[in-house]
Amino acid sequence: MMMTERDMNDLDQLLNAAQRTAVPASDDLMARVLADAAALQPAPGTIKPQQRASRIGWLRDLIGGWPAWSGVLAAGLTGLWVGVAPPAGVESFAATMIGTTQSVTFLPETDLMLFEDPTDG
């Protein structure tokens, strides 16, 4: 059932009339609301002050607690692993995207000779 223009006008008039008419709450209703509010208020001295969290605790809670930190740690270690020993697919993909390949050697073979003992058989 669709509303016609006349129905809309009648509804607007009805809502405007309801808005202009103030209906005060009864004294009985106000007394019950205030009694419920007073019953829910804590007694003086029953609220314990919150302990100030440490900086690490604050940061832990900000991230989402220990379960979230374990995910952050796992992602970080995975990123470190892929950075140190990338799979062939990642290496070729990076070479395709960048256009060049870079090779980094942390321990050149010439430096390894310093740690060898020539008398060792």
Backbone bond lengths (Angstrom), bond angles and torsions (degrees), N, CA, C in turn:
res aa  C-N    CA-C-N  psi(-1)  N-CA   C-N-CA  omega(-1)  CA-C   N-CA-C  phi
1 M - - - 1.455 - - 1.520 108.06 -
2 M 1.302 116.11 120.62 1.456 121.49 179.81 1.519 109.83 -93.37
3 M 1.325 113.30 146.96 1.466 118.03 178.12 1.519 109.09 -87.37
4 T 1.294 115.20 136.91 1.459 119.95 178.12 1.515 108.95 -87.58
5 E 1.307 115.46 174.35 1.475 120.75 179.34 1.529 110.33 -62.62
6 R 1.324 116.50 -37.50 1.473 120.44 -179.78 1.534 109.95 -66.20
7 D 1.370 116.56 -40.50 1.464 120.41 178.51 1.528 110.39 -63.43
8 M 1.319 116.44 -38.86 1.465 120.07 179.08 1.519 110.93 -65.15
9 N 1.310 116.81 -41.41 1.465 120.30 178.85 1.521 110.87 -64.70
10 D 1.327 116.35 -42.65 1.465 120.06 178.07 1.531 110.85 -62.05
11 L 1.318 116.54 -41.37 1.459 120.68 179.30 1.523 110.85 -65.60
12 D 1.337 117.29 -41.78 1.464 120.69 177.13 1.526 111.03 -61.14
13 Q 1.315 117.40 -42.47 1.467 120.85 178.89 1.519 111.05 -64.23
14 L 1.310 117.01 -41.28 1.459 121.49 179.53 1.534 111.10 -64.22
15 L 1.332 116.59 -44.51 1.464 119.71 179.95 1.523 111.92 -68.05
16 N 1.320 117.34 -37.42 1.471 120.48 176.62 1.518 111.08 -64.38
17 A 1.320 117.24 -40.40 1.468 120.85 178.71 1.524 110.43 -65.76
18 A 1.323 117.10 -39.09 1.462 120.61 179.07 1.524 110.47 -68.04
19 Q 1.315 117.22 -33.51 1.454 120.39 -179.84 1.532 111.26 -70.79
20 R 1.310 117.82 -34.86 1.466 121.35 -179.74 1.524 112.27 -74.67
21 T 1.303 117.73 -23.55 1.460 121.71 -177.38 1.527 108.90 -88.86
22 A 1.317 115.89 114.82 1.467 120.85 178.54 1.518 109.00 -86.69
23 V 1.316 116.46 129.26 1.457 121.96 178.89 1.523 106.70 -114.61
24 P 1.327 116.97 104.82 1.463 118.57 -179.78 1.533 110.73 -73.03
25 A 1.323 115.13 150.10 1.466 120.03 176.81 1.523 108.86 -72.71
26 S 1.315 115.78 145.98 1.462 119.28 -179.20 1.524 109.94 -71.91
27 D 1.323 115.54 156.92 1.470 120.25 179.66 1.521 110.78 -63.91
28 D 1.314 117.31 -34.42 1.453 121.12 178.72 1.536 110.58 -64.29
29 L 1.335 117.52 -43.87 1.458 121.60 178.29 1.525 110.70 -62.44
30 M 1.318 117.12 -45.50 1.463 120.54 -179.70 1.525 110.89 -63.21
31 A 1.318 117.88 -37.95 1.468 121.09 179.40 1.525 110.13 -66.01
32 R 1.315 118.17 -41.25 1.470 120.80 178.70 1.531 111.83 -66.89
33 V 1.320 117.41 -40.29 1.465 120.85 179.28 1.525 110.02 -64.24
34 L 1.328 117.21 -44.46 1.461 120.17 179.69 1.526 111.74 -67.44
35 A 1.325 118.04 -35.10 1.466 120.66 177.67 1.532 110.22 -66.96
36 D 1.321 117.39 -40.96 1.467 120.27 176.97 1.529 110.84 -64.01
37 A 1.318 116.63 -40.79 1.463 120.12 179.92 1.523 110.78 -65.31
38 A 1.315 117.09 -40.64 1.472 120.42 179.32 1.527 110.97 -66.78
39 A 1.329 116.89 -35.57 1.464 119.71 179.62 1.529 111.46 -68.06
40 L 1.318 118.03 -28.54 1.456 121.33 -178.69 1.528 113.44 -86.64
41 Q 1.306 117.91 -11.34 1.461 120.73 179.33 1.525 109.45 -72.94
42 P 1.346 118.23 136.42 1.460 119.94 177.82 1.523 110.87 -71.76
43 A 1.324 114.65 149.18 1.465 119.38 178.30 1.532 108.85 -68.93
44 P 1.318 117.91 149.74 1.470 119.93 179.56 1.530 111.13 -59.48
45 G 1.310 116.10 135.27 1.454 121.87 177.30 1.512 114.60 86.06
46 T 1.333 118.53 -0.61 1.463 119.37 -179.21 1.528 112.49 -91.50
47 I 1.310 117.01 -12.97 1.463 119.79 179.55 1.517 108.50 -87.87
48 K 1.322 115.95 123.96 1.453 121.27 178.80 1.530 108.80 -85.91
49 P 1.318 117.31 138.93 1.461 117.98 176.49 1.529 109.94 -67.58
50 Q 1.311 115.47 144.11 1.452 119.53 -179.67 1.518 109.95 -73.25
51 Q 1.316 114.40 138.62 1.448 118.46 176.32 1.519 108.45 -76.68
52 R 1.297 114.57 140.87 1.456 119.29 179.61 1.525 109.20 -74.84
53 A 1.307 115.16 125.29 1.461 119.92 -178.59 1.526 109.82 -76.01
54 S 1.314 115.50 150.65 1.452 119.67 177.01 1.522 109.42 -70.70
55 R 1.311 115.97 168.67 1.461 119.59 -179.65 1.519 111.23 -65.51
56 I 1.300 116.59 -38.33 1.464 119.57 178.99 1.528 109.66 -69.40
57 G 1.333 116.97 -39.98 1.459 120.07 177.62 1.517 111.67 -64.24
58 W 1.325 116.58 -38.43 1.456 121.01 178.50 1.527 110.00 -64.87
59 L 1.321 116.38 -44.10 1.458 120.35 179.52 1.529 110.76 -66.67
60 R 1.321 116.62 -40.21 1.467 120.68 177.87 1.528 110.29 -60.63
61 D 1.323 116.68 -44.59 1.458 119.96 179.91 1.525 111.81 -69.41
62 L 1.326 116.58 -32.13 1.453 120.39 179.12 1.523 111.08 -64.86
63 I 1.313 117.54 -41.38 1.465 121.95 179.78 1.529 110.31 -72.24
64 G 1.308 118.39 -35.39 1.459 120.66 179.18 1.505 113.32 133.61
65 G 1.321 117.49 16.27 1.456 120.64 177.54 1.516 111.57 91.39
66 W 1.339 114.41 -174.44 1.459 120.31 -176.26 1.523 113.87 -63.94
67 P 1.340 119.68 -35.95 1.473 117.51 177.86 1.530 112.53 -60.90
68 A 1.328 117.16 -39.15 1.465 119.41 178.86 1.520 110.68 -70.05
69 W 1.326 117.38 -36.77 1.468 120.12 178.52 1.520 111.06 -64.76
70 S 1.325 117.30 -34.45 1.461 118.37 178.20 1.527 110.31 -66.15
71 G 1.326 117.68 -35.67 1.458 120.68 175.57 1.517 112.12 -66.71
72 V 1.343 116.36 -40.63 1.459 120.37 177.54 1.525 110.04 -63.38
73 L 1.323 116.70 -42.54 1.458 120.81 179.36 1.527 111.03 -64.31
74 A 1.328 116.82 -43.82 1.469 120.32 179.67 1.528 110.51 -62.96
75 A 1.325 117.45 -41.96 1.464 120.23 179.12 1.525 110.88 -65.78
76 G 1.324 116.93 -40.07 1.461 119.89 178.50 1.513 112.80 -64.82
77 L 1.329 116.47 -43.41 1.461 119.31 178.65 1.526 111.86 -67.24
78 T 1.313 116.31 -35.89 1.466 119.53 176.79 1.527 110.23 -65.15
79 G 1.325 116.64 -42.32 1.460 119.75 177.56 1.509 112.12 -63.40
80 L 1.320 116.39 -39.18 1.460 120.28 177.46 1.527 110.19 -64.48
81 W 1.328 116.53 -43.41 1.469 120.61 -179.64 1.533 110.81 -63.10
82 V 1.324 116.96 -45.12 1.469 120.13 -179.91 1.525 109.99 -67.05
83 G 1.327 117.54 -31.93 1.454 120.12 178.30 1.513 112.91 -71.77
84 V 1.317 117.17 -37.11 1.461 120.83 -178.19 1.520 111.13 -80.62
85 A 1.310 117.70 -45.42 1.468 121.35 -177.57 1.527 109.11 -129.56
86 P 1.335 117.23 75.30 1.467 118.63 -176.11 1.522 111.72 -69.60
87 P 1.320 116.77 142.82 1.460 119.56 174.20 1.528 110.02 -64.50
88 A 1.315 116.36 159.24 1.468 120.99 -177.09 1.529 111.24 -60.19
89 G 1.311 117.63 -35.95 1.460 120.54 179.71 1.511 112.48 -64.34
90 V 1.321 116.66 -39.32 1.460 120.62 179.43 1.523 109.70 -69.54
91 E 1.313 116.41 -41.54 1.457 120.53 -178.79 1.526 111.42 -64.48
92 S 1.323 116.87 -43.75 1.466 119.54 179.70 1.528 110.97 -70.37
93 F 1.327 117.49 -35.26 1.466 120.80 177.42 1.527 110.44 -64.20
94 A 1.331 116.31 -43.62 1.455 120.05 178.73 1.516 110.76 -64.23
95 A 1.337 117.59 -40.15 1.459 120.87 178.78 1.526 110.57 -64.75
96 T 1.328 117.03 -37.10 1.462 120.65 178.28 1.521 111.16 -67.41
97 M 1.329 116.61 -42.85 1.458 120.91 -178.02 1.521 111.96 -70.55
98 I 1.310 117.64 -42.86 1.456 121.47 -176.61 1.523 110.78 -84.61
99 G 1.307 117.79 -35.96 1.448 121.51 178.99 1.516 113.53 100.91
100 T 1.307 117.15 -11.38 1.464 120.33 178.50 1.512 108.83 -136.74
101 T 1.286 115.88 162.21 1.464 120.45 174.39 1.517 108.42 -114.07
102 Q 1.289 115.17 144.90 1.457 122.06 177.94 1.513 108.03 -121.93
103 S 1.302 116.27 136.75 1.449 121.08 178.06 1.521 108.18 -121.10
104 V 1.320 115.96 127.27 1.458 121.33 -179.47 1.515 107.49 -120.86
105 T 1.324 116.39 129.35 1.455 121.46 178.24 1.518 107.79 -115.44
106 F 1.310 115.93 119.57 1.458 120.19 -178.84 1.528 111.93 -81.25
107 L 1.313 116.56 -32.63 1.462 120.85 179.18 1.522 108.75 -126.90
108 P 1.320 117.39 88.88 1.466 118.35 179.03 1.528 110.54 -60.22
109 E 1.307 116.55 151.76 1.461 121.01 -176.15 1.527 112.14 -63.14
110 T 1.318 118.39 -28.97 1.464 120.14 179.74 1.508 111.27 -66.54
111 D 1.322 116.95 -33.09 1.461 119.70 179.57 1.524 111.54 -74.57
112 L 1.321 117.49 -26.67 1.452 120.02 -179.66 1.523 111.65 -67.29
113 M 1.312 117.84 -24.01 1.454 121.49 179.67 1.535 110.97 -66.60
114 L 1.313 117.59 -22.02 1.460 120.51 -179.64 1.531 111.42 -67.38
115 F 1.319 117.09 -27.62 1.451 120.36 -174.64 1.525 112.90 -93.66
116 E 1.311 117.73 -4.34 1.457 120.43 179.91 1.527 110.33 -84.40
117 D 1.286 114.06 142.38 1.467 121.03 177.55 1.531 108.30 -96.43
118 P 1.326 118.62 114.97 1.470 118.91 -176.32 1.519 112.45 -67.26
119 T 1.328 118.96 -20.45 1.462 120.10 -179.02 1.523 111.74 -85.82
120 D 1.334 115.91 -10.65 1.466 118.80 -178.50 1.529 109.28 -72.01
121 G 1.307 116.28 130.85 1.435 122.06 -172.35 1.449 113.06 -84.02
